[in-house]
Amino acid sequence: MGAIKEGDHYSIDTELCTDCGACTSECAADAIERVPEPSNTGQTEELEGFQDTGKYPPSQGDLIYLGNNGFGFVDNVIIDGSYCIVNFYATVYDYKYEGNSMAIKQPDAMQMSSSYLKKPTEAQMREFRKHLNEKNLTFDYGFKKVVNRAISRVEAGSQYYYIDTDMAERTAIDDGLDSGIHYARFKHGNYFKNKSRASLLGKEVRNILKNFIMPYGIWT
């Protein structure tokens, strides 16, 4: 009764353990506690899937993998034997790299072997969505373009990032109120859920200020 089964995970408090050898989930000394399996709920909600018509050839925004860290959102395909011409709403490359290196071209077109018209694996799509999220990007199936995601606030009591007056990224805890400094930062776009996004923007703003050239004119 209450015996520990293979595959379950438990934590044993060595200070409470009496070395009785029973090792059941209902420990008389309260030395054994079952460790719950981690929940993937948060990741599932954040890493939403991509639309899929389920048809061949792909169309209407279906996603295909292009190799070399590239993906394409397909508009239509013209098949000619073993080759095809693919018209894309958008292609995205180099999504794994840091900084401003995500190469997006929309629209795009290319000729390729018909054998390449394959849906990415689940792992590839999850990784792609993760890196799009980090750059606050998504593919809008209405506009048929890669666009900036609509920014929403974190839950009250949670951390977010912002650019301070010295152009450095900093963190703050959002109080969730519809007034005050956190609300003002959110309304004016100085509000980021991801540190890398805040760092990238801060770097770009610093570069703009460094390279700004005063126009000719009279200054008083």
N, C-alpha and C positions, 0 to 999 in steps of 0.2 A: 504494500500500500504506500503510495507516494514515492516509490523508488525512482531514482534518477535514470532517465532514458538516454540512450546514445543519441547525440545530436543536440540535446538541450545544453544550455549554458548556465552555469551557476557560479556564484562567488562564495568562497568560504572564509569566514572571519577566524583567523588562526588563534586569536585571543579567547574566543568563545568556544572553539572546538575542543571536545574532550577526548578525541581519538577513539571513539567507541567503535568505529568501523562500520556503522550502519549506513551512513551517507544516504539518507532519504530526503526528499524535498520538504517533508514535515519534520525538521530537525528538532529534537527535544530541547536542545541548548540554544536554538535560534541562531546557529552559526552558519546556516546555509541559506542563501537567497538566490532565487532564479533571476538571471539577467535577461530582460526583455529584448527581443530582436529589434534592431534599429528600424525606424519608420522611414519610408521613402516618400511620404505624402508631400513634403515641401518640394522635393525635387520634381515630382511628377507635375505639380501645379505650375512650377516655374518653366520646366522644359516642355512646353506644349508641342504637339506633333505638327506635321505638315499635311496639307490637304493632298488627297490621292484619288484620282478618278478611277483607278483600278483597270484602266484600259490600255491597249497597245495599238498603235504607238502612243507614247505619252503626250499630253496636251493640257491646256487650261491651267498651267501653273504646276503641273507635276514636276517633282524634283528628281534629277538624275545626277549620278556621280561622274565627274569628268577626270578624275585622277589628279595627282599633284596638288592635293588639297583644294580641289575645285568642285563646285556644284552649279547646276543650271536649272532655272525655273522655265520649263518648256512652254512656248506658245503653240507651235505646231511643227510637224515633221513631214518632210517630203522624202519618201523612200524610193531609191533607184537601185534595185538589186541588193547587193551586199553593202552598199553605201547609202548614206542619207544626208540631207541638208536639214539641220535643226535650227529653227528660229527661236530664240530665247527672249522671254521678258527681261531676264537678268541673269548674269553669271557672276559668281563670287569666287575669288581665289585668295590664297594665303591667309585664311581665316585663323590659323593657329598662332600667328606671330603677334608679338606685342607692338604697341605704338600704332601709328597710322598706316599700317601696311596692308589692310584689307583692300584688295583690288576688286572694284565693282564696275561692271559694264552693263548698261541697260539702255536700249535693247542690244542684243548680240546675235550673231549667227555663225555657224561653222559646219564644215563637212566632216563626217566621221563614219566609221564602220557602224553598221546597224547593230552589231553585237554590243555596242557600248550603251545602248538605250536600256539601261538597267536602273532599277530603283536602288538607292543606297541601303546599306544594312541599318538595322536599328541603332547599332553602336555609332555608326558614322553620322546618322541624323541627330542623335543625342549630342554628340560632340559639336556638330555644326550649330545646333540651336544654342548650345552653351556659349559659344564664341560670338554668335550674333547678339545674345543677351548682354554679354560683357561690353559690347560696343553700343548697346541700346538700339539695336536694329532689328527689323523683322521684314518679312515679305508680306505686303498687303495684297490680298487676293482680289480686292475691289479695284484698287488703283493699278494693280499688276506691276508693282515696283517695290524695290527695297527701300524702306522708309524708316525714319526714327520712330521708335516705339513711344506710345503715349506714356508719359511719366506719371506714376502714382506714388503716394506717400507710403513710407513704411508704417507698421503698426505703432501705436503710441507706446513709448518706452523702449523703442528699438533705435539702433544706430543708423545714421546716414552720413554722407560726406559732402563737403562744400568747399568752395574756394574762398580763402580769407583775403583781407585787404593787402597782404603781402604776396598774393598770388600763390600761396602754398595751400595744399589740400589739408583739411582738418575734419575731425569728426564731431558730431553732436548727437544728443538723444532727443528725438522728436517727442513733444508733449501731446501731439495729436489735436491741438486746439486750432480754431479757425481765426486766430489772431496771434500776434507776437512774431518773434524773429524766425522761428522755424517755418511758420506759415508764409512769411514774406519771402524767405529763400526759395520755398517750393513754388510760389506764384511767379517768381522772377527767373526760374530755371536754374538757380544756383543750388541744386539739390540732386545728389547722386546716390544710388543704392550700391554702386560698385566703386571701389577705390581706384582701380585702373582707369576708369572713365574720368573720374575727377582729376587724376594725375595727368592724363592726356590733355584735358582741356586747360589745366593750369599751365602746362608747358607751352601750349599753343598761344595762350594769352601773353605769357612772358616774352615769347618770340616776337609777337606782334608789337609789343611795347618797345622792345629793344630796337626793332627795325623801322619804327615809325619815323617818317620824315616830315618835319613841319612844313606846311605849304607856305608859299610866298604870301605876304600880306602884312598888315599893320596890327600889332598886338599891343593892347593897352592893359 
